[in-house]
Amino acid sequence: MANMDMIPLKPERRAQLEEYARRRGQEPAAALDDALGAYLEWERQDFAEAVDGIGRGYEDLGAGRTRPAEEFLADLRRKHDLPR
């Protein structure tokens, strides 16, 4: 396992990080920590929402709240003016 205190970055990613940090008046390590923290929180929420949505869909299926795929696709085509 790589040493977490020394994570290698591609030169182009390092340049992006340095620019990102400069725009925020931060040191690169602090900017990276903030950006990574924000991304990980977004990813956690996105995952939780996906799991919740799948659970609701499964409940709908079990309760018989479904409709034929042909009907759904026809409605989708009409709503977005898509060709058949």
N, C-alpha and C positions, 0 to 999 in steps of 0.2 A: 504494500500500500504506500502511496506517495505521502511524503511529509506534508501535512496540511499548512504548514508555515511557508512552504515553497511550492506553490502551484504554478507550473509552467503555463505561459500564455503565448499564443501565436503573436508574432510582431504586429500584425494588423489589429488584433484584439487589444493588445497593450496600448497601441496608439489611440484606439477608440476610448479605452478606459481613461487614459491621461487627458484626452479632450473633454470627456464627460466630467471628470473631476475638476478640471480647470474651470469649466462653465459654472460649476457649483461652489467654487472656492474651497474645495476639499483636497485632501491628500488622496492619491489613488486607492490606497487600502480602505479608507473610510468610505469613499464613493462606491467601491466594489461591494463592501459589506452592506451598504444601504440598498444598492440595486439588487443584490442577491436576495436580501431579506424581503424586499417588495415583490420580487418575482416568486419566491417560495410561498409567500402568503397568498398571492394571486392563484398560484397553482393549487394550493391546498383548498381554497374556496371553490375553484373550478371543479376539482375532483369531487368535493362534497356535493356540489350542485348536480353533477352528473349522476352520482350515486342516488341522490334524492329523486331525480327525474326518472331514473330507471325503476326505482321503487314505486313511484306513483304510476308509471306505465304498467308495471306488474299488477298493482292493485286494480287498475282499470280493467285489465285483461281478466282477472279473476272475477270481477263484478259484472262482466259482460258489457262494459262501456267501450265497445269497439265498432268499427264500420269496415266494410269491404275496401280493400286496397284500390280497386278500380274507382270507387266513388271518391276516395281521398285524392287520388292522382288527377281525376277529372276536375275536382275543385281547385287543386293546385294549378293546373294548366289554365283554367279560367281566370283565377286570381292574378296570375303573373303573365297572362297572355302568351303562353308557351305553345309551340306547335305540338301536335299529337305525335 
